[in-house]
């Protein structure tokens, strides 16, 4: 999340310099060990895997057992609501990889009454993939995506 500071005291900072504050937000969910072990490359480093480690592999949502519906999306949305309400307002959102997909979803929710806390003016998405509404199930039943 990006927040700019306008109104810097005159004379203390050159006019061309933009003062930024960046709030680094990590996905709230940890990839479960069984999913982690299904990936050949990740499994080769399995001795380093610890679900309690804050640097563990993180995700914004999980897939159900038959890989047809995303789960835990509501957990991530509640987490982001808390961030926006306690640390916002934010001018922009930047997302990479799955975070870029999440950023795209957030963009589609801006202006929705249910997500009145979600307000920002720009988004930067890097190396994201299109998230399919069908696998979100009822989590996005509002007709937003």
C-alpha positions as a printed NumPy array, in Angstrom:
array([[  0.   ,   0.   ,   0.   ],
       [  1.338,   3.409,  -0.88 ],
       [  0.589,   6.647,   0.884],
       [  2.004,   9.998,  -0.196],
       [  2.511,  12.91 ,   2.119],
       [  1.412,  16.258,   0.828],
       [  1.92 ,  19.411,   2.795],
       [  5.588,  18.907,   3.649],
       [  6.786,  21.986,   5.534],
       [  7.935,  24.572,   2.981],
       [ 11.695,  24.773,   2.624],
       [ 12.387,  21.425,   4.273],
       [ 12.129,  19.29 ,   1.138],
       [ 12.725,  20.25 ,  -2.489],
       [  9.502,  20.556,  -4.478],
       [ 10.599,  17.798,  -6.879],
       [ 11.04 ,  15.212,  -4.147],
       [  7.996,  13.074,  -3.406],
       [  7.746,  11.814,   0.132],
       [  6.345,   8.288,   0.26 ],
       [  5.258,   5.963,   2.964],
       [  4.951,   2.317,   1.974],
       [  3.042,  -0.2  ,   4.046],
       [  4.339,  -3.672,   3.157],
       [  1.491,  -6.16 ,   3.494],
       [  2.139,  -9.904,   3.343],
       [ -0.628, -12.376,   2.517],
       [ -2.166, -13.653,   5.763],
       [ -2.367, -17.36 ,   4.91 ],
       [  0.491, -19.849,   5.077],
       [  0.646, -22.517,   2.371],
       [ -0.073, -25.799,   4.209],
       [  2.758, -28.32 ,   4.418],
       [  0.926, -30.929,   2.288],
       [  0.526, -28.457,  -0.599],
       [  4.082, -27.294,  -0.126],
       [  5.336, -30.865,  -0.405],
       [  3.473, -31.426,  -3.707],
       [  5.841, -29.008,  -5.453],
       [  9.083, -30.755,  -6.431],
       [ 11.337, -27.725,  -6.003],
       [  9.764, -26.623,  -2.726],
       [  9.804, -30.176,  -1.376],
       [ 13.558, -30.374,  -1.985],
       [ 13.869, -27.614,   0.648],
       [ 11.358, -29.201,   3.01 ],
       [ 13.788, -29.278,   5.923],
       [ 13.477, -25.49 ,   5.983],
       [  9.666, -25.465,   6.006],
       [  8.035, -24.255,   9.189],
       [  4.4  , -23.088,   9.134],
       [  5.042, -20.882,  12.179],
       [  7.917, -19.075,  10.453],
       [  6.835, -15.523,   9.466],
       [  8.838, -15.985,   6.25 ],
       [  6.906, -19.149,   5.312],
       [  5.345, -19.302,   1.862],
       [  2.264, -17.059,   1.986],
       [ -0.904, -16.94 ,  -0.06 ],
       [ -4.057, -14.813,  -0.407],
       [ -6.287, -17.88 ,  -0.896],
       [ -6.112, -21.649,  -0.999],
       [ -7.721, -24.241,  -3.249],
       [-10.101, -26.897,  -1.986],
       [ -9.13 , -30.59 ,  -2.237],
       [-10.427, -31.083,  -5.784],
       [ -8.905, -27.74 ,  -6.867],
       [-12.193, -26.236,  -8.063],
       [-12.93 , -23.5  ,  -5.51 ],
       [-10.711, -20.967,  -3.773],
       [-11.092, -21.02 ,  -0.005],
       [-10.104, -18.67 ,   2.809],
       [-10.606, -15.621,   0.57 ],
       [-12.797, -14.094,   3.285],
       [ -9.872, -14.334,   5.742],
       [ -7.713, -12.254,   3.403],
       [-10.462,  -9.683,   2.862],
       [-10.977,  -9.254,   6.629],
       [ -7.206,  -8.898,   7.027],
       [ -7.078,  -6.215,   4.326],
       [-10.064,  -4.413,   5.832],
       [ -8.209,  -4.209,   9.13 ],
       [ -5.095,  -2.85 ,   7.345],
       [ -7.097,  -0.236,   5.413],
       [ -9.062,   0.876,   8.477],
       [ -6.107,   1.06 ,  10.878],
       [ -3.221,   2.111,   8.632],
       [ -4.927,   3.873,   5.73 ],
       [ -5.86 ,   5.875,   3.835],
       [ -3.767,   4.695,   0.903],
       [ -3.284,   6.373,  -2.425],
       [ -2.378,   3.172,  -4.232],
       [ -1.897,  -0.564,  -4.124],
       [  0.958,  -2.549,  -5.678],
       [  0.763,  -6.313,  -6.124],
       [  3.174,  -8.93 ,  -7.477],
       [  2.309, -12.461,  -8.642],
       [ -0.697, -13.707,  -6.672],
       [ -0.71 , -10.288,  -5.007],
       [ -1.192,  -8.769,  -8.467],
       [ -4.232, -10.992,  -8.969],
       [ -5.506,  -9.876,  -5.557],
       [ -4.883,  -6.253,  -6.528],
       [ -7.013,  -6.763,  -9.651],
       [ -9.803,  -8.133,  -7.477],
       [ -9.476,  -5.159,  -5.122],
       [ -9.759,  -2.79 ,  -8.089],
       [-13.022,  -4.451,  -9.103],
       [-14.403,  -3.992,  -5.575],
       [-13.683,  -0.265,  -5.201],
       [-17.013,   1.55 ,  -5.065],
       [-18.939,  -1.518,  -3.881],
       [-21.019,  -0.686,  -0.767],
       [-19.992,  -3.92 ,   0.913],
       [-16.338,  -2.808,   0.718],
       [-16.761,   0.863,   1.652],
       [-13.393,   0.723,   3.445],
       [-11.629,  -0.058,   0.16 ],
       [-10.529,   3.251,  -1.337],
       [ -7.418,   4.026,  -3.381],
       [ -6.626,   6.031,  -6.518],
       [ -4.239,   3.803,  -8.454],
       [ -2.962,   0.257,  -8.693],
       [  0.222,  -1.304, -10.033],
       [  0.061,  -4.98 , -10.957],
       [  3.223,  -6.925, -11.776],
       [  3.349, -10.482, -13.148],
       [ -0.185, -11.37 , -12.164],
       [ -2.64 , -13.834, -13.599],
       [ -6.337, -13.451, -14.209],
       [ -8.372, -14.887, -11.343],
       [-11.398, -16.822, -12.454],
       [-14.684, -15.893, -10.803],
       [-15.911, -19.478, -11.078],
       [-13.331, -20.771,  -8.606],
       [-14.12 , -18.084,  -6.044],
       [-17.599, -19.549,  -5.588],
       [-19.849, -17.47 ,  -3.364],
       [-16.985, -15.327,  -2.027],
       [-17.577, -12.879,  -4.87 ],
       [-21.27 , -13.462,  -5.488],
       [-21.977,  -9.738,  -5.631],
       [-21.527,  -9.709,  -9.392],
       [-18.351,  -7.649,  -9.199],
       [-16.008,  -9.892, -11.17 ]])
